[in-house]
Amino acid sequence: MSHRPTITSHVSHAHGRRRRLTPMRQNHPDLRRLKRCSSLEWIHNTDRNTPDASGGLVIRVGEDVSIYPLDKRAVQLQDGSLPVTSYWYGKVVEIYLKAGRQDVWLEIQWYYRNVDLKDVGVNLAAYVGEYELVLSDHLSVVDICCVEDLATIVPYDEGDLAQPQIPAGTLYNRWSIDINFSQNGSINRVNIHVCV
């Protein structure tokens, strides 16, 4: 996940309807020249045969989002959707837009899945559950076209015995990690923190 995701196109099943995402632009924006905002409504209507918008999504700074993965391990189900654990997840840190255009980029703070931690050789992977996500300090900028939907990631505090039980199949987070990358992109050091 250390590279900027790029999607040429894919089919999604947002709210039971299929939509086709527009291609992601290949160039990084100059963020200093863009307007920042704390929320925005994104209407995605890329089906030229329907006059109405195929869906809308309000994204706010601080919210969690699911991102369609560029991962060969993400195998579609029979209906064309992906299992919840196949998506990439991130927390929206900043929203950037170009005034007068529909160019929108999100600065994302990445969650790492068990498989991502294994890929980068973090020993914590052995203790991370199937639906558990670990919030990292790894940031990158992605085109809004990569966002599939908002995500619900339940915070889990191991010390709070009174908290409600997390239902099976629900994404949750109990740890965060600080990652120190080397110049060539490999990981030098990882510090683990318990989320409270």
Residue pairs with C-beta under 8 A, 6 or more apart in sequence:
1 88
1 110
1 112
1 116
1 138
2 138
2 181
2 185
4 28
4 140
4 141
4 142
5 24
5 67
5 69
5 70
5 88
5 142
5 146
6 24
6 26
6 70
7 21
7 23
7 24
7 68
7 70
7 145
7 146
8 23
8 24
9 20
9 21
9 22
9 23
10 20
10 21
10 68
11 18
11 19
11 20
11 80
12 18
12 19
12 20
12 21
12 68
12 81
12 148
13 79
13 80
13 81
14 44
14 54
14 55
14 148
14 149
15 55
17 54
17 55
18 80
19 44
19 46
19 47
19 54
19 55
20 46
20 47
21 44
21 46
21 68
21 145
21 146
22 46
22 145
23 145
24 142
24 143
24 145
24 146
25 103
25 143
28 141
29 96
29 98
29 103
29 105
29 141
31 94
31 96
31 105
31 107
31 141
34 96
34 97
34 98
34 105
35 96
35 97
35 98
35 99
36 94
36 95
36 96
37 95
37 97
38 60
38 61
38 95
39 58
39 59
39 60
39 61
39 95
40 58
40 59
40 95
40 97
40 104
41 56
41 57
41 58
41 59
42 56
42 57
42 58
42 59
42 104
42 144
42 147
43 53
43 55
43 56
44 53
44 54
44 55
44 56
44 57
45 52
45 53
45 54
45 55
46 54
47 54
57 147
57 149
57 150
59 65
59 92
59 95
59 106
59 144
59 147
59 150
60 92
61 92
61 93
61 94
61 95
62 91
62 92
63 91
63 92
63 150
64 89
64 90
64 91
64 92
64 111
64 150
64 151
64 152
64 153
65 89
65 90
65 91
65 92
65 106
65 108
65 147
65 148
65 149
65 150
65 151
66 87
66 88
66 89
66 147
66 148
66 149
66 150
66 151
67 87
67 88
67 89
67 90
67 108
67 142
67 146
67 147
67 148
68 82
68 87
68 88
68 146
68 148
69 82
69 86
69 87
69 88
71 86
71 88
73 86
73 115
74 82
74 86
74 87
75 82
75 86
76 82
77 83
84 131
84 169
84 171
85 113
85 130
85 131
87 148
87 151
88 110
88 111
88 113
89 110
89 111
89 113
89 133
89 151
89 153
89 171
90 106
90 108
90 109
90 110
90 111
90 142
91 108
91 109
91 111
91 135
92 106
92 107
92 108
93 106
93 107
93 108
93 109
93 139
94 106
94 107
95 104
95 105
95 106
95 107
96 104
96 105
96 106
96 107
96 141
97 103
97 104
97 105
98 104
104 143
104 144
105 141
105 142
105 143
105 144
106 141
106 142
106 143
106 144
106 147
107 139
107 140
107 141
108 139
108 140
108 141
108 142
109 135
109 136
109 137
109 138
109 139
110 135
110 136
110 138
110 139
110 140
111 133
111 134
111 135
111 136
111 153
111 173
112 120
112 122
112 133
112 134
112 136
112 138
112 177
113 128
113 133
114 125
114 128
114 129
114 130
114 132
117 124
117 125
117 128
117 134
118 125
120 179
120 187
121 187
122 177
122 187
122 190
124 134
124 175
124 177
124 190
124 192
128 134
128 175
129 172
131 169
131 170
131 171
131 172
132 156
132 171
132 172
132 173
132 174
133 153
133 171
133 172
133 173
134 173
134 175
134 176
134 177
135 173
135 175
135 176
135 177
135 195
136 176
136 177
136 178
136 179
137 176
137 177
137 178
137 179
138 179
138 181
151 171
152 170
152 171
153 171
153 172
153 173
154 166
154 170
154 171
154 172
154 173
155 172
155 173
155 174
155 195
156 163
156 166
156 172
156 173
156 174
156 195
157 163
157 174
157 195
157 196
158 174
158 194
159 196
166 172
173 195
174 194
174 195
175 192
175 193
175 194
175 195
176 192
176 193
176 195
177 190
177 191
177 192
177 193
178 190
178 191
178 193
179 187
179 189
179 190
180 187
180 188
180 189
180 190
180 191
181 187
181 188
182 188
